[in-house]
Amino acid sequence: MSASPEQLSPPANDLDSLLHEIDALEGLVAGWDEQQRMTVGALRTAIDALNREAFRRLIQQVKQEPAALGALKGSLSDDVVYTVLRHHGLVKASLEERIEAALETVRPQLATHGGDVELVAIEPPNAVTVRLVGACDGCPAAGLTLSEGVEKAIREHCPEITEVRKAKGGTSASSSGGEHVVSFVSPFARASDAGWTDAAKADELREGEILIKEREGHSLILSRFGSRVVCYENACAHLGMPMDMGEVRNGVLVCPHHAFEYSLESGECLTAKEVQLQTHAVRVLGDRVQVKFS
Ligand code: FES
């Protein structure tokens, strides 16, 4: 239901209230006839143009005063100032807005695999941390999803970002239901078909056991969980030592050197939560297990 002018609250000065008033007025105008709506639209466009030009001239003047420039930049932390100047195209979108816009572009593809991505932190001047969630979390192809999808999108939208870090996820693909479709291929795998290396024959892999392979200067740990194949660099996150002789107990790989424990299915370190095994992307073509080095 649209509001009448009398119903509108007195002028407010916080962003939410101001936007609410604009919404209420737009609701009111939407009920008018076309001629009236066009007149209001034209008036709004003219006022917008006048305000834009006034702000543009003001900013130009302020920029000539180094001391005032600092105050101008500082004023952008005010929601109302920032929103109005953004509306007029007089300030660039914030880094956070651009990162979110970048993530939006890859979300549809991640969703096709039951996954998603979320922004965890911006670490100025050039790094961000993101988290893959849903089926993308713990997926052996997560490295590829990150580099070919998420990272590319962020770099396109935010050239100043040169480092995209991956935070540990919250939910694992394996815990989201055993009937999920084959999950070892990244939704971005097709976009980057080069660089895959044969690592093993599918029938060499035993459920929940480790298989060590040397490929192109990498020592690899491979394992299989149902249709999912995982691949890690054979280097303990503690001192980087090989874990060929490590024991697997109930899905936990125990380093033979100082007993750091890892979930074999996700690479997560159970001894020190802040580290994990380095994951490589994996795909299975027929009886060939291929990896792409991170
Ligand atoms: S090197 Fe693995 S626990 Fe120390």
Residues whose N, C-alpha, C, O or C-beta is under 5 A from the ligand:
A	BS01	FES	C236 H238 L239 G240 M241 C255 H257 H258 A259 F260
